[in-house]
Amino acid sequence: IAGISSFGAGGSNAHVIIEEYVPAEPLRTPVEVSPQNPVLLVLSGKNEQRLRQQAENLLAALQEGRFADEDLADMAYTLQVGREAMEERLAVVAGSVQQLVRKLEAFISGQEEISKLFRGQVKGNRDTFSLFAADEELQEAIEKWIQRRKLSKLADLWVKGLALDWSKLWGEELPRRISLPTYPFAKQRCWAPQLERPAVVRAGLTTDALHPLLHRNTSDFSEQRYSTSLTGQEFFLADHVVKGQRVLPGVAYLEMARAAVELAGGG
């Protein structure tokens, strides 16, 4: 159960409470999978590393015993219609969980020539499959492969970029979409870099600046005074160019004055 709040910039807001539906009895897909009646499972990723991680995550879920043979049709349907088809692709024809585990293990270990496992990428094949879409005879051939469940032929074309209407593989009674391992995003940090306080060199010594716009206190007994040295590379100069000249924005002068008063007054 969860609550979701949405607040609009204009003041409108909405709140909804949602709760997971749990059926009284687990539903079973009316599709019996066996070595004689296999299914086609598809995986894809933005690059080869993400595709391999997809395969590893699915293999781990299978090895944990989370899915049985009767779940294979639901697994195949979920991967076909519930996942975006990306650049790097992998397709496996399997009639049991044991078969699927063996083929995924072989793929992850780097084995080649795995029976009914197909590997490909979309890049370089887009022009070819644009012709498929325009050729009626080729479309008719694909329709016949779907009707006759020529899964290996379909898998070989899908990993190279062919778009398929997956629902045609299942007829009127579609399997269920179930919870499967989701996309393994790259563990890449995208935080903004931490910037150091600007330093000012004076009399051969480097000291921390008091403020980005007020570098040092140069007051004496006659007056309160602060000094700043700018190089022109600061963002408020580099990004504020008028008629080809870098101009200090008016708000920078205001901030200088504000910061000077704050520093002079002890905060």
Secondary structure, DSSP 8 states (H G I E B T S, - for coil): -EEEEEE-TTS-EEEEEE-----SS----S---BTTB-EEEEEEESSHHHHHHHHHHHHHHHHTT---GGGHHHHHHHHHHSS---SEEEEEEESSHHHHHHHHHHHHTT--S-TTEEEEESTT-HHHHHHHHH-HHHHHHHHHHHHTT-HHHHHHHHTTT----GGGGT-SS-------------------------EEEETTEEEE-SBTTB-EE--BTTB--EE----S-SHHHHT-EETTEE---HHHHHHHHHHHHHHHTT-
